C-alpha cells in the first residue's frame, strides 16, 4: 500500500471515528475536535494501517498535529522498525 493510500485510509477512519462525512488531512486535530479518547482510537488505527507499534510520546501529538503529520511519523517509524528487524 502506498503512502498516499495509507493517508486516504487514515482520513477515512478518522471521519468514521468522528462520525463525519470526511476530514482534511492538513487540518489540526484540535480543529477536528479530536480529544484524548479519539487519540487512542487514532493510534490503534495507525498501528493497523502502517503496521507496528509507536508510543504516543514519540509522536509529539498536540492540537496542531495533522493527519498528514501522523502519516509522515508512522511511515518513518515503520521504516525504522523494519530496518531494525533486518539487522537482527
HELIX and SHEET records of a PDB file:
HELIX    1   1 UNK A    3  UNK A   18  1                                  16    
HELIX    2   2 UNK A   29  UNK A   32  1                                   4    
HELIX    3   3 UNK A   36  UNK A   50  1                                  15    
HELIX    4   4 UNK A   56  UNK A   59  1                                   4    
HELIX    5   5 UNK A   67  UNK A   87  1                                  21    
END                                                                             
